[in-house]
Amino acid sequence: MNKHGANGFAAQSQQALDDTALQSALGHAQSGFVKKRAQAIAMVDEFEQLKANAQAAKRQALANLAPLLEQFEQNLIRNGGEVHWAQTPQELNATVMAIARNANGRRIIKGKSMIGEECELNAALESAGFDVVESDLGEYIIQLAKEPPSHIIAPAIHKTRQQVAELFRQYHALGERGLDAISDLVGEARTVLREAFLTADIGITGANVLVAENGSIALVTNEGNGDLSATLPRVHIVVTSIEKVVASMEDASLILEVLARSATGQHMSAYTSFYSGPRQAQDPDGPDQFHVILLDNGRSEMLGTPFEPMLNCIKCGACLNHCPVYTNVGGHAYGWVYPGPMGSVLTPLLQGLDAALPLPNASTFCGRCEEVCPMGIPLPDLLRQLRAQQHEQKREPRRWRWGLTLYSRLSRHPRLFSWNLRLSRAMLRWLPQRAWPNQRTPIRPSGDTTFLEQWRTRAQNGLKNAAQNGPQQGK
Ligand code: SF4
């Protein structure tokens, strides 16, 4: 994670804006996501209905969270799997290590998992002496670069092709070769990772959905790495969180349909798999052990609060791709694993408001995030509520507090307010261009009169016209 965490947002954003390689990587990647999502949605007439059904399924699941989780556990045990409960990231990490040690496992291949990132699982495993290799290409790249992910579905979105080639040359002892084309890079990663898949004792993956009615987990990837991590090693460990459970396969398919379209603009992810337990006698392959670890880490405390809708998030990343703040500063500026609008809500809720003071304000409130969110999460409203909490707890920066107090006093005295508007207008005209940050267009008043002055003139003219025309009837 970023060493200054979310509280370093302002400085980290400035750094990101000054980083030309990052700006070029962000520009290329982001526009692709937006276009593909729009095309995929335009091809489905009933997308609004699909979204409404997925939202209803998730709402109902949250309303019955405890019984559904119990049903999931019972069914998974019946299938031969094991369920473990973790209140905190430390408990999750300790459980993974205990399972790996009991199975005499040392080499671990890992599929992409945001819960793994939230728990800093790799660091915990490596410091305990395990060999961990990330199998998702993006995660593998940032593992080599020793960086956190900068996007929830495209972890290495901040890297240019040239930067990836440099990393591969540094870490793969494969002699002189051409790494100019993307296909060269993908081919090399495939060769290196194949060895890791074949020699791993333990496979760790995340889960996109948990199905209570049959104890299955759904896993989607576009590289097939999740399936290789789940089926080749002797032990499959799934690290996931409690809010992912839904009642039925039908509900799971609703979520998967909106997820693929919103995330990558696909009708379905290239590999959409369901895993229900360890290998059975008649199965040609699969792991001998199947474990699911369910993390809470503050999620159950969100139930029944105004922030409960955040538990509907399916981590599609659409709000990031459409956010004018995220698309300019990238993910690392946010200082923790969840960036963009969803991260600005989730980080203060999971890490505490004090650990993420700038995030509720890391928004232009343009509303695009809510508009594109397939789960209808009212992100701007949740950010506003976090701001209100900050204000009530007097946690916002002192200069903002002074500004707000001044504004509230002025707005209670119309004459003073109006006088202040005129003064501000004059000052904006006078303000030298370079006093405004480089990245913004300087604000200039658009006319000679303020809104209030125009309103007053119109009202006066309206009265004059009414007096000249006499009373109007029949309207
Ligand atoms: S908040 Fe909505 S748009 Fe953003 S990641 Fe979650 S589900 Fe996707």
Residues whose N, C-alpha, C, O or C-beta is under 5 A from the ligand:
A	BS01	SF4	N312 C313 I314 K315 C316 G317 A318 C319 M342 C369 V372 C373 P374 M375 I377
